[in-house]
């Protein structure tokens, strides 16, 4: 991680779960870390878990990734204040698992998932790439994907969540080729966890099944970032021991 000390990271969906664990890990690792979220007060509360030095590297900025204007304003702010972004962690995600694909009057629920999990990720990646390209920076873009981006479980309440995550899998490969053809050394990584203890799983009975902690995924992000410049972790699947999926 030495090469990233003093560099700038943006983490979307940083107010809880994997995003919160990630901004803490990156700030502790020496990165200037900007957490994007709608609930910026939660990110500010995370500073209490850090040393004074690390807390000074963690910053919050309000951004709803379903709104392109919010994304543009956030990345412009990072450019003006911090000089641009070197690492982007696309973590923001939602699931409307109580509403089926075929449920009546479900249009907004479908749009929420696609706009957050897929469109928001694509737009943030675009802005990060433009920032890196402008500065000839060998940056890194990481997508928090899911095992549901590789297989669909036999459940009737997944909504378009797996479809959005399959899209992330395809976008990762698409971006890898775009970055290669543009003759950059910018890396792109998909990280696909199994079940993680976050707000997104709601009241799921997590006490009876194997489950990961958000810090486990933050550790995986640090691992991918810490590889030598010649190494690209393209896909990293993480499951809790004993998971049946």
Secondary structure, DSSP 8 states (H G I E B T S, - for coil): -GGGTT-EEEEESTTSHHHHHHHHHHHHTT-EEEEEES-HHHHHHHGGGS-HHHHTTEEEEE--TT-HHHHHHHHHHHHHHHS--SEEEE------TTS-TT-TT-HHHHHHHHIIIIIIHHHHHHHHHHHHHHTT---EEEEE--GGGT---S-S--TTHHHHHHHHHHHHHHHHHHHHHTT---EEEEEEESSB-SGGGTT--GGGS--B-HHHHHHHHHHHHTS-TT----EEEE--TT---
